Structures are given as C-alpha cells and as structure tokens.
Amino acid sequence: MSVFDEKRTELERFEFMMGVERGRLAVALDLLTDSLILVGQHGVYCASSRNPAKPALDLQAVLAGMEGAKALIQSVMEELRAQKAGNRE
C-alpha cells in the first residue's frame, strides 16, 4: 500500500487547506515528526557505549538526517507560502 493510500484522509485535508504542494509537504513533515519520535524512543534503549546519555551513533546519524530533511521541508513550505503571498499583492 502506498503512502497516498495510507494517508489519503490527511492528504485530502491538508491539500484542501494549503494546496497540493504545501499539503503534501505538511503530511511528509508529520510523517517525519512521527518517525523522529519513534527513533528517539528507540534511542533510549540503544544508548551509546561511549556516552550513555546519547543514543547509539547510528541512531544519532538517522536522527540528524531526519532533522535535516524536516528543516528542508519546512523551508520549502515557507518559500511556497511567501510566493503565494507575493502573488496576491
């Protein structure tokens, strides 16, 4: 089953509120946020042997990549919003 089938309700709601592009980015952002939470919870149980206060190095890399992707998506959403606001003027 594809993400378009699994998240049909959320996609329809966000696409209606924000437009297709921003709506899909919003759903992607929600998916990333949910994944970050799950990986963060997993990191509690897979602590680094060097520094028990931090998750294992592989989880740190996954978290960093996901945080970066989230920041990129947020920046694209802001650019689209700014472009839409500029077109209204």
SVG drawing of the C-alpha trace seen along z (x, -y; Angstrom):
<svg xmlns="http://www.w3.org/2000/svg" viewBox="-10 -44 43 46">
<polyline fill="none" stroke="black" stroke-width="0.4" points="0.0,0.0 1.4,-3.4 1.6,-6.5 -1.0,-8.1 -3.4,-5.3 -2.4,-5.1 -2.6,-8.8 -5.5,-9.6 -7.6,-11.4 -4.7,-13.6 -3.6,-14.3 -7.1,-15.4 -7.5,-17.6 -4.1,-19.3 -4.2,-19.6 -7.6,-21.3 -6.4,-23.7 -2.9,-24.5 -2.9,-23.5 -1.4,-20.3 2.2,-21.1 2.1,-22.5 -0.4,-19.9 1.8,-17.0 4.8,-18.7 2.8,-19.0 1.9,-15.3 5.5,-14.5 6.5,-16.7 4.0,-14.9 5.4,-11.5 9.0,-12.7 7.9,-14.0 6.3,-10.7 9.4,-8.8 11.6,-11.1 9.6,-10.3 9.8,-6.6 13.6,-6.7 14.0,-8.9 12.2,-6.4 14.3,-3.6 17.4,-5.7 16.5,-5.5 17.0,-1.7 20.0,-1.8 22.4,-4.1 25.9,-4.7 28.5,-2.7 30.9,-5.7 28.2,-8.2 25.2,-6.5 23.3,-9.9 23.2,-9.8 21.7,-7.3 23.9,-4.9 25.9,-6.5 23.8,-5.0 20.7,-6.4 22.3,-9.8 23.0,-9.8 19.5,-8.8 18.1,-11.5 20.4,-14.1 19.3,-13.2 15.7,-13.2 16.0,-16.6 17.8,-17.9 15.0,-16.7 12.4,-18.2 14.2,-21.6 14.4,-21.4 10.7,-20.6 9.8,-23.5 11.9,-25.9 10.2,-24.8 6.8,-25.3 7.8,-28.8 9.1,-29.6 5.8,-28.4 3.8,-30.5 5.9,-33.6 5.5,-33.1 1.7,-32.7 1.6,-35.8 3.7,-37.7 1.2,-36.8 -1.7,-38.2 -0.1,-41.7"/>
</svg>
